[in-house]
Amino acid sequence: MMKCTLQKLVFPFVNVTISMTATFNLWMNKGAFNTFAFVINLLTLDWEPKLVTIGLFEAKRTSKVNLAHQLQVLF
């Protein structure tokens, strides 16, 4: 699903992009599972911002495990 999302919503903008960054947003909730989103942020040549959420993932044991390690396992 990530590959399909990248091919359809991100790769077509690569040649018309001034800036492209990847961010990870983390949501934590007591009593429920923690979630993080992998988001691609684009700024086109026309200065139009585009945000593409690539996926939502469960962040297990976020308080005790380094989140960067979890991301490395996924990607």
C-alpha positions in Angstrom: 0.0 0.0 0.0 2.9 2.4 0.8 4.5 1.7 -2.6 1.2 2.4 -4.4 0.6 5.6 -2.5 4.1 6.8 -3.2 3.8 6.0 -7.0 0.4 7.7 -7.3 0.6 10.7 -5.0 4.3 11.6 -4.4 6.4 10.5 -7.4 4.4 12.6 -10.0 5.4 15.8 -8.1 9.1 15.1 -7.8 10.1 17.1 -10.9 7.9 20.1 -9.9 8.8 20.3 -6.3 10.9 22.9 -4.6 11.1 21.1 -1.3 10.2 17.6 -0.1 10.4 16.4 3.5 9.2 13.4 5.5 7.8 13.8 8.9 6.5 11.4 11.6 3.6 12.5 13.8 3.1 10.6 17.0 -0.2 10.4 18.9 -0.2 8.9 22.4 -3.2 8.0 24.4 -3.5 6.4 27.9 -5.4 3.1 27.8 -5.3 2.9 24.0 -2.6 2.1 21.5 -0.1 4.8 20.4 -0.1 5.7 16.7 2.3 7.4 14.4 1.8 8.7 10.9 4.4 8.8 8.1 3.7 12.0 6.1 5.4 13.4 3.0 5.4 17.3 2.8 5.8 18.8 -0.7 6.1 22.4 -1.9 5.5 22.8 -5.6 7.1 25.3 -8.0 3.8 27.3 -7.7 4.3 27.4 -3.9 1.4 25.1 -3.3 1.8 22.9 -0.2 0.8 19.2 -0.5 0.7 16.7 2.4 0.4 13.0 1.7 -0.1 10.6 4.5 1.7 7.4 3.5 0.5 5.3 6.4 -0.6 5.0 10.0 1.3 2.5 12.2 0.9 1.3 15.8 3.8 2.5 18.0 4.2 -0.4 20.5 5.9 0.4 23.9 6.7 3.9 22.8 7.7 5.0 26.3 10.3 2.3 26.7 11.6 1.6 23.1 13.3 4.1 20.9 10.8 5.2 18.2 13.6 5.5 15.6 14.3 1.7 16.0 10.6 1.0 15.3 10.7 3.1 12.2 13.9 1.3 11.0 12.1 -2.1 11.4 9.1 -0.8 9.3 11.2 0.7 6.5 
